[in-house]
Amino acid sequence: MKGLIFSIIICTKNRSEHLRELLKSLSQLRFPKEKFEIIVIDNNSSDDTKIVTLDFKGNFQYLRYFLFAQNGLSRARNFGISKSRGKFIAFVDDDVTVNKKWLISLYNTFQKTKAIAVGGCVKLVFEKKTPNWLTNHLKIYLAELDYGNKLQKIKAPDYLVGANIAFNKMIFKKIGGFSEKFGRKNNSLLSSEELELCRRIEKNEGLIFYNHSALAYHHIDDSRLNKKYFFYRAYWQGISDARLDKLHGRPMALGNRPPFSNLIHNILNFLFKPSIENAILIARTGGYLQEYGRK
């Protein structure tokens, strides 16, 4: 390993307690500390995010803090990329913690393959008992990801999630950074910024790999464990889906049924088999149709 290998970018806003736990887990990585840097992008927090970050100065050889006042996750990530010095760039959400082998697992995957993007398993950690209606299928809206224990190449419709993903930095010079048409902004739950980037990587014949050993834990607070949140999350996922399809076309694996037919199909499913899953599909399809009809 020569020079700085990894830049680990954390974009955060008003989650200082979660950030503290993330930084604590990163300080325990089994990876030479002189080979990676931590970059914290504070997206205009009003809490003690800066103080919490600087408290960890002694735990890392390279830890840098930046205040970034422009709103939007994709903008913050792109700003982080512009400040990075590593060969590879890893992104983790601020409410995530990682296992000790997380970074070495990412590194080994880049070394063994010709991957442009690598991600790992994301397991959910709940603060309290989960409601009975929270099925395994609905957990995808909380960024759960598990493709099994094998190192594997993945492609559409399977993708990685932004909570735990890394890239060869050179790809950003070739195809650009995260699209600002996607990603959290203001009070919206726009998403799929990493998926859109992966679609561009595929179009440029880049390889995407999943390594289960690059394990992250996504800590879910109580505020998300209600049906209103899931309907809102699904609605904005539908908007994100439509924007993605407008840019790149609908992946064949997702089927060729027209969006309005999807809505009718989902409504009929709900009428004949009422369930929270089918109701949320209606919300997602509604968001899709609303966005897709815009010019």
N, C-alpha and C positions, 0 to 999 in steps of 0.2 A: 504494500500500500504506500504510494508516494503522494505527498501533498494532502490537501483537504479533500476527503472523499464525499462526504454527505453534508448537505444543508437541510436541516429539519425546520420546516416553516409551520408556525402555529398562528393562525388568524383568530383573534379573540375579541369579544366585547362583553363586558360586565359579567364575567364568569370567573372571578379571581379564585374562588375556592376550588372549582374544577381545575383551573389552570395550575394551582399549587400541586394537586395530586398528579397531574400529567408531568410536570417538571420533576417531581420526585421520582416517578417511574423512569423517566429518561435519564436521570442521574445514576441509575442502576444498570444501564445498558452494558452488556458484555461486548464492548467495542472500544478500541483505543480512543481516549478522549481528545487527543490531538488530531484525530481524523474526521471529526464532525463538528459542526457549529449548530447552535440553536438560534433561530430568528423568530422573535415574537413581534407580530404585527398587531398593535392595539388599535382597533377600529373605532376610536373615539369613546372609550369607556368612561363611565362616571364613577366607577368603584376604585379599589386599590390595586388594579391590575399591574400598574408600573411598579409599585412597591413590592408586590409578590414576585414579579419577575426578577427584580434586582436583588431580592433576598437570596436568589440561587446563583449569584455571580461566582461564588466560591466553589460551586459544584461542577462547573464546566470550564473547560479551557477557553471556549469561544461561546459567549452568550451575548446577543445583541437585541436591543429593544428599539422599536420604531413606533412612534405615534403616527397613525395614518387616518386623517379626518374624512377622507372621501368615503361615501357610503357604498357598501356592496362587497360581498365575499369575493367575487371574481376579481374585482379591482384590487382588493387587499392581497390576494394571492399573487397577482401579477406584479404588484409592488414588491412583494417578498422575493419573487424570482429575480427581479432587477437588482436586489441587494445580495443575492446569494453568491457564494464563492466555491461551492462544492461541484464535483463532477455529476453527482446525482442529487435530485431534490425530492425529499419526502415530505408529504403533508399529513398532518394528523389534526383532527378536530380538538377543540379545547376541552371537551367533556369526555375525552378518551384517556385511557392509560394503556401502556404497552408492556409486553413481557420482556424479559431480559435478553432474549434471543431475537427480538424484533428486527433490529438494524442489521445484525450479521446475516439474518435470513434473507433480507432484501438484497444485501450486498452479494451473497453467494448466488442468488438467482440471476442477478445482472451478469455475474462472472461466468456462470455455467451456460447461459443462453445469450441470444442476441436481442434480448428484450428491450423495448423502449419504455414500457410501463410495467410495473410490478406492484401487486397488492396482496393483502393477506386476509385471513379470517377476521371477522368482527363479531364478537360475542356480546350479548346484551347483559347489563347488570342493572337490576331494579332496586330502588330504594325501599320499596314495600311490595307486598304481595300483588301480583298482577290480576286484573279483573278477568272474570271467566270468559268474556267475549273476545279477549285478545288471543286470536289464533296464530299459529305459526306463519300463516300466509300474511297476516297483517303486520308482522314484525319486520317485513321488508321496508315499511314506511319509517322504521326506526334505524335503518341502515344495518340490519343484521345481514351477514354474508358468510356462507360456508359452502364451498364447492367440494368438500372432502379433504382427505389427508394427503393427497398426491400433488406433487408439483405438476402443473399442467398449463398448457397454452389455452387461452380462451378467446372467444370472438362473439360477435352479435348472435343472439340477443343477450348473452351473458357478459356482464361487465363488472369492473371493480367499483368500490364506493370511495367517495372523497374523504371519508373519515380515516382511511388507511391506504394510502396510495403513494407511489414513488415513480419518478421519471428520470430518464437520461436527459440531462440539461440541454444537450445539443438539439433536442426535438423542438424546443421553444424558439430557437433561432431559425429553424426550418419552416415551421407551420404556425408560429405565433403562440400566444398564451391562452388563458381561459377566456372564453367569449363572455362579454358583459351582458349579453342577452339572457344569460343563465346565472343561477346562483342566488343565494339569499340577498335581499335588498329591502331596506326599510322594514315594513311589517309583513312583507310577502314571504311565502315559503317556496319561491322559485328554486328549482334544483337542477340536476342533470348537467352541471358545468363540467364535471369530470367525464361523464358519458359522452358529451359532445366532443370533448378533446380526444377521447379514445376513438370516436368515429373518424376523426381527421387522421389520427395515427394509422388506423387500418387502411384508409384511402391512400396513405403514403407507404403502404406495405410494411408498416412497423408491427412488431410482435408484442403481444400483451400476455403476461404470465401471472398465475396465481400460485402463491406459496402459503399453505396453511400455517407454517411455523412462524410467519411474520404476523403474530397474533396481537390483536388490539381488543380492548374492552370498552364498550360504549356505555357510559353511565347515564341512565334514563331517570330524570327527576319526575316527581309526581304530576307536574303540570301537563305532561304529555299523555298521561294515562286516563284520558277521557274521550268520549266519542266525538265531541265537538272538534278536538284537535285533529283526530284522524280524518274527519270529513274535510276539514280545511286543508290538511296536508295532501289528501288525495285530489282535491280540486286543483290545487297548485301543481301537483304532479301531472295532471291532465294538460294544464297550460304548458308545462315544460315539455311534455311529450309532443304536443302540436308544434311548438317552436323547433324541436329537434327534427320532426318529420318534414317541416317546410325546408329546412336547410339540407338535410341529407337523404330524404325519402324514408319510407317505412320499411324496416328490415323484413325480409320475406318470412322469417321465422315467426313474426307477430301476426301473420295472416293478412288476407286481402279484403276482409269485410269492411265496407264503407263505415265511417265514423257514426253516421246517423243510425245505420243498421245495428251497430254496436250498442247504441243507447237503447233502442227498442229491445234488443236481445237481453240487455242487463235489466231493464224494467220488467220484462216478462219473467226472467229468472227470479227477481225479487218477489213478484206477485205469487208465483207458484211455490217459491221456497224462500220466505222472508228470512234474512240473516244480515248481520252487520257487514259481512264481506260483500254481499251483493249490493247493499245500500251504498257502500263506499265506492264500488265500481261505477255506480250511477253518477256519483259526485265527480269521479275522475273523468268519465266520459263527457260529462257536462262541461267541465273545464276545458277539455280538449276541443269540443265543438265551438265553444265561445271564442277560443284563441284562433282556431283554424279558420274561422269565418272572417277574421280581421284581415284587412289588406296590409 
